[in-house]
Amino acid sequence: MLYEKQGSYLQGKEDERDEIAVAMLAEGDSIKKIARVTKLSENDVRKLQAELASETTSA
């Protein structure tokens, strides 16, 4: 039970970091800066960037 609560908490933190990274991408911040601020890997930031670009072109 405790693990589930901790896992849920950690997932919430990851989602929050993703939202911050997407907002920073929209502002034109660099991948390196976003990775440094959010503690995401540069590869994860690039994946979010690709997802954002894909959503933009399909809308």
A tleap script that builds the chain and sets N, CA, C and O, in Angstrom:
source leaprc.protein.ff14SB
mol = sequence {
  NMET LEU TYR GLU LYS GLN GLY SER TYR LEU
  GLN GLY LYS GLU ASP GLU ARG ASP GLU ILE
  ALA VAL ALA MET LEU ALA GLU GLY ASP SER
  ILE LYS LYS ILE ALA ARG VAL THR LYS LEU
  SER GLU ASN ASP VAL ARG LYS LEU GLN ALA
  GLU LEU ALA SER GLU THR THR SER CALA
}
set mol.1.N position { 0.820 -1.194 0.000 }
set mol.1.CA position { 0.000 0.000 0.000 }
set mol.1.C position { 0.864 1.258 0.000 }
set mol.1.O position { 0.624 2.183 -0.776 }
set mol.2.N position { 1.858 1.287 0.863 }
set mol.2.CA position { 2.743 2.440 0.927 }
set mol.2.C position { 3.454 2.640 -0.407 }
set mol.2.O position { 3.610 3.770 -0.868 }
set mol.3.N position { 3.885 1.541 -1.026 }
set mol.3.CA position { 4.571 1.632 -2.310 }
set mol.3.C position { 3.668 2.281 -3.359 }
set mol.3.O position { 4.122 3.112 -4.146 }
set mol.4.N position { 2.402 1.903 -3.365 }
set mol.4.CA position { 1.470 2.481 -4.329 }
set mol.4.C position { 1.355 3.982 -4.131 }
set mol.4.O position { 1.341 4.739 -5.101 }
set mol.5.N position { 1.272 4.414 -2.884 }
set mol.5.CA position { 1.177 5.841 -2.608 }
set mol.5.C position { 2.443 6.555 -3.043 }
set mol.5.O position { 2.375 7.628 -3.642 }
set mol.6.N position { 3.597 5.973 -2.749 }
set mol.6.CA position { 4.853 6.581 -3.162 }
set mol.6.C position { 4.960 6.596 -4.675 }
set mol.6.O position { 5.393 7.592 -5.255 }
set mol.7.N position { 4.574 5.514 -5.319 }
set mol.7.CA position { 4.622 5.447 -6.775 }
set mol.7.C position { 3.721 6.489 -7.403 }
set mol.7.O position { 4.092 7.127 -8.388 }
set mol.8.N position { 2.550 6.660 -6.841 }
set mol.8.CA position { 1.613 7.669 -7.318 }
set mol.8.C position { 2.199 9.061 -7.149 }
set mol.8.O position { 2.076 9.900 -8.041 }
set mol.9.N position { 2.834 9.309 -6.017 }
set mol.9.CA position { 3.463 10.596 -5.752 }
set mol.9.C position { 4.568 10.857 -6.763 }
set mol.9.O position { 4.669 11.952 -7.317 }
set mol.10.N position { 5.394 9.846 -6.999 }
set mol.10.CA position { 6.491 10.011 -7.944 }
set mol.10.C position { 5.967 10.233 -9.357 }
set mol.10.O position { 6.535 11.030 -10.104 }
set mol.11.N position { 4.897 9.546 -9.736 }
set mol.11.CA position { 4.311 9.747 -11.059 }
set mol.11.C position { 3.809 11.171 -11.193 }
set mol.11.O position { 3.945 11.785 -12.251 }
set mol.12.N position { 3.231 11.699 -10.129 }
set mol.12.CA position { 2.765 13.080 -10.142 }
set mol.12.C position { 3.908 14.048 -10.373 }
set mol.12.O position { 3.764 15.019 -11.116 }
set mol.13.N position { 5.038 13.791 -9.745 }
set mol.13.CA position { 6.212 14.644 -9.922 }
set mol.13.C position { 6.710 14.570 -11.366 }
set mol.13.O position { 7.084 15.592 -11.942 }
set mol.14.N position { 6.717 13.375 -11.954 }
set mol.14.CA position { 7.155 13.219 -13.340 }
set mol.14.C position { 6.225 13.981 -14.278 }
set mol.14.O position { 6.684 14.652 -15.202 }
set mol.15.N position { 4.936 13.879 -14.043 }
set mol.15.CA position { 3.967 14.589 -14.874 }
set mol.15.C position { 4.180 16.100 -14.773 }
set mol.15.O position { 4.088 16.820 -15.767 }
set mol.16.N position { 4.461 16.563 -13.567 }
set mol.16.CA position { 4.695 17.990 -13.345 }
set mol.16.C position { 5.946 18.446 -14.097 }
set mol.16.O position { 5.957 19.515 -14.708 }
set mol.17.N position { 6.989 17.634 -14.048 }
set mol.17.CA position { 8.222 17.984 -14.771 }
set mol.17.C position { 7.963 18.022 -16.274 }
set mol.17.O position { 8.481 18.894 -16.973 }
set mol.18.N position { 7.164 17.082 -16.772 }
set mol.18.CA position { 6.834 17.074 -18.201 }
set mol.18.C position { 6.084 18.349 -18.582 }
set mol.18.O position { 6.365 18.947 -19.620 }
set mol.19.N position { 5.138 18.763 -17.752 }
set mol.19.CA position { 4.368 19.981 -18.032 }
set mol.19.C position { 5.269 21.205 -18.049 }
set mol.19.O position { 5.126 22.078 -18.906 }
set mol.20.N position { 6.189 21.267 -17.110 }
set mol.20.CA position { 7.129 22.387 -17.065 }
set mol.20.C position { 8.004 22.371 -18.310 }
set mol.20.O position { 8.242 23.415 -18.917 }
set mol.21.N position { 8.485 21.192 -18.692 }
set mol.21.CA position { 9.333 21.076 -19.876 }
set mol.21.C position { 8.582 21.506 -21.137 }
set mol.21.O position { 9.150 22.198 -21.982 }
set mol.22.N position { 7.332 21.113 -21.274 }
set mol.22.CA position { 6.531 21.494 -22.441 }
set mol.22.C position { 6.346 23.010 -22.473 }
set mol.22.O position { 6.437 23.627 -23.534 }
set mol.23.N position { 6.089 23.607 -21.313 }
set mol.23.CA position { 5.928 25.063 -21.253 }
set mol.23.C position { 7.227 25.757 -21.642 }
set mol.23.O position { 7.208 26.764 -22.350 }
set mol.24.N position { 8.340 25.227 -21.186 }
set mol.24.CA position { 9.634 25.823 -21.522 }
set mol.24.C position { 9.937 25.664 -23.016 }
set mol.24.O position { 10.492 26.571 -23.637 }
set mol.25.N position { 9.578 24.524 -23.584 }
set mol.25.CA position { 9.758 24.323 -25.025 }
set mol.25.C position { 8.943 25.352 -25.801 }
set mol.25.O position { 9.417 25.916 -26.788 }
set mol.26.N position { 7.718 25.590 -25.348 }
set mol.26.CA position { 6.850 26.563 -26.011 }
set mol.26.C position { 7.444 27.967 -25.941 }
set mol.26.O position { 7.216 28.787 -26.830 }
set mol.27.N position { 8.200 28.241 -24.891 }
set mol.27.CA position { 8.847 29.547 -24.733 }
set mol.27.C position { 10.150 29.644 -25.530 }
set mol.27.O position { 10.746 30.716 -25.636 }
set mol.28.N position { 10.583 28.513 -26.088 }
set mol.28.CA position { 11.793 28.526 -26.903 }
set mol.28.C position { 13.082 28.282 -26.137 }
set mol.28.O position { 14.168 28.541 -26.654 }
set mol.29.N position { 12.975 27.783 -24.904 }
set mol.29.CA position { 14.181 27.485 -24.131 }
set mol.29.C position { 14.926 26.298 -24.741 }
set mol.29.O position { 14.330 25.446 -25.399 }
set mol.30.N position { 16.231 26.259 -24.512 }
set mol.30.CA position { 17.057 25.191 -25.078 }
set mol.30.C position { 16.821 23.870 -24.351 }
set mol.30.O position { 16.408 23.842 -23.192 }
set mol.31.N position { 17.092 22.786 -25.057 }
set mol.31.CA position { 16.939 21.449 -24.483 }
set mol.31.C position { 17.857 21.291 -23.274 }
set mol.31.O position { 17.458 20.715 -22.262 }
set mol.32.N position { 19.078 21.797 -23.375 }
set mol.32.CA position { 20.010 21.692 -22.241 }
set mol.32.C position { 19.474 22.412 -21.016 }
set mol.32.O position { 19.560 21.893 -19.903 }
set mol.33.N position { 18.922 23.606 -21.211 }
set mol.33.CA position { 18.387 24.365 -20.083 }
set mol.33.C position { 17.196 23.642 -19.465 }
set mol.33.O position { 17.086 23.552 -18.242 }
set mol.34.N position { 16.311 23.132 -20.305 }
set mol.34.CA position { 15.124 22.427 -19.820 }
set mol.34.C position { 15.536 21.190 -19.024 }
set mol.34.O position { 14.983 20.922 -17.957 }
set mol.35.N position { 16.499 20.446 -19.539 }
set mol.35.CA position { 16.981 19.256 -18.840 }
set mol.35.C position { 17.573 19.639 -17.485 }
set mol.35.O position { 17.335 18.958 -16.487 }
set mol.36.N position { 18.331 20.711 -17.449 }
set mol.36.CA position { 18.955 21.155 -16.198 }
set mol.36.C position { 17.895 21.572 -15.172 }
set mol.36.O position { 17.984 21.204 -14.001 }
set mol.37.N position { 16.909 22.328 -15.606 }
set mol.37.CA position { 15.890 22.855 -14.686 }
set mol.37.C position { 14.944 21.756 -14.201 }
set mol.37.O position { 14.611 21.701 -13.017 }
set mol.38.N position { 14.512 20.885 -15.110 }
set mol.38.CA position { 13.503 19.876 -14.760 }
set mol.38.C position { 14.093 18.573 -14.245 }
set mol.38.O position { 13.376 17.736 -13.697 }
set mol.39.N position { 15.402 18.401 -14.419 }
set mol.39.CA position { 16.086 17.151 -14.050 }
set mol.39.C position { 15.677 15.985 -14.952 }
set mol.39.O position { 15.901 14.826 -14.603 }
set mol.40.N position { 15.084 16.282 -16.100 }
set mol.40.CA position { 14.815 15.261 -17.105 }
set mol.40.C position { 16.080 15.084 -17.937 }
set mol.40.O position { 16.924 15.979 -17.984 }
set mol.41.N position { 16.214 13.939 -18.591 }
set mol.41.CA position { 17.360 13.764 -19.477 }
set mol.41.C position { 17.110 14.563 -20.765 }
set mol.41.O position { 15.966 14.855 -21.113 }
set mol.42.N position { 18.183 14.904 -21.452 }
set mol.42.CA position { 18.023 15.621 -22.717 }
set mol.42.C position { 17.222 14.780 -23.698 }
set mol.42.O position { 16.449 15.315 -24.494 }
set mol.43.N position { 17.404 13.468 -23.643 }
set mol.43.CA position { 16.657 12.578 -24.526 }
set mol.43.C position { 15.157 12.649 -24.227 }
set mol.43.O position { 14.343 12.672 -25.150 }
set mol.44.N position { 14.792 12.685 -22.952 }
set mol.44.CA position { 13.377 12.802 -22.579 }
set mol.44.C position { 12.791 14.130 -23.058 }
set mol.44.O position { 11.647 14.183 -23.508 }
set mol.45.N position { 13.575 15.190 -22.961 }
set mol.45.CA position { 13.106 16.500 -23.426 }
set mol.45.C position { 12.907 16.463 -24.944 }
set mol.45.O position { 11.937 17.023 -25.455 }
set mol.46.N position { 13.808 15.815 -25.655 }
set mol.46.CA position { 13.658 15.694 -27.119 }
set mol.46.C position { 12.396 14.907 -27.478 }
set mol.46.O position { 11.701 15.238 -28.439 }
set mol.47.N position { 12.107 13.869 -26.699 }
set mol.47.CA position { 10.881 13.088 -26.935 }
set mol.47.C position { 9.643 13.968 -26.746 }
set mol.47.O position { 8.712 13.922 -27.549 }
set mol.48.N position { 9.643 14.768 -25.680 }
set mol.48.CA position { 8.522 15.681 -25.449 }
set mol.48.C position { 8.406 16.689 -26.585 }
set mol.48.O position { 7.305 17.022 -27.023 }
set mol.49.N position { 9.549 17.170 -27.055 }
set mol.49.CA position { 9.566 18.122 -28.164 }
set mol.49.C position { 8.957 17.493 -29.416 }
set mol.49.O position { 8.181 18.136 -30.123 }
set mol.50.N position { 9.308 16.238 -29.687 }
set mol.50.CA position { 8.760 15.528 -30.848 }
set mol.50.C position { 7.261 15.314 -30.692 }
set mol.50.O position { 6.513 15.471 -31.657 }
set mol.51.N position { 6.813 14.960 -29.499 }
set mol.51.CA position { 5.385 14.791 -29.250 }
set mol.51.C position { 4.635 16.097 -29.449 }
set mol.51.O position { 3.551 16.117 -30.032 }
set mol.52.N position { 5.207 17.173 -28.969 }
set mol.52.CA position { 4.595 18.484 -29.106 }
set mol.52.C position { 4.494 18.879 -30.577 }
set mol.52.O position { 3.468 19.402 -31.012 }
set mol.53.N position { 5.545 18.633 -31.337 }
set mol.53.CA position { 5.546 18.934 -32.767 }
set mol.53.C position { 4.515 18.083 -33.498 }
set mol.53.O position { 3.835 18.561 -34.406 }
set mol.54.N position { 4.404 16.827 -33.099 }
set mol.54.CA position { 3.442 15.919 -33.720 }
set mol.54.C position { 2.010 16.370 -33.442 }
set mol.54.O position { 1.160 16.327 -34.332 }
set mol.55.N position { 1.743 16.803 -32.212 }
set mol.55.CA position { 0.403 17.290 -31.860 }
set mol.55.C position { 0.075 18.569 -32.618 }
set mol.55.O position { -1.067 18.774 -33.028 }
set mol.56.N position { 1.058 19.419 -32.803 }
set mol.56.CA position { 0.850 20.688 -33.480 }
set mol.56.C position { 0.525 20.481 -34.958 }
set mol.56.O position { -0.336 21.166 -35.509 }
set mol.57.N position { 1.212 19.540 -35.598 }
set mol.57.CA position { 0.989 19.313 -37.027 }
set mol.57.C position { -0.292 18.544 -37.294 }
set mol.57.O position { -0.878 18.671 -38.369 }
set mol.58.N position { -0.737 17.743 -36.324 }
set mol.58.CA position { -1.953 16.964 -36.531 }
set mol.58.C position { -3.218 17.734 -36.141 }
set mol.58.O position { -4.327 17.285 -36.429 }
set mol.59.N position { -3.062 18.862 -35.503 }
set mol.59.CA position { -4.235 19.637 -35.056 }
set mol.59.C position { -4.759 20.551 -36.121 }
set mol.59.O position { -5.738 21.264 -35.896 }
savepdb mol mol.pdb
quit
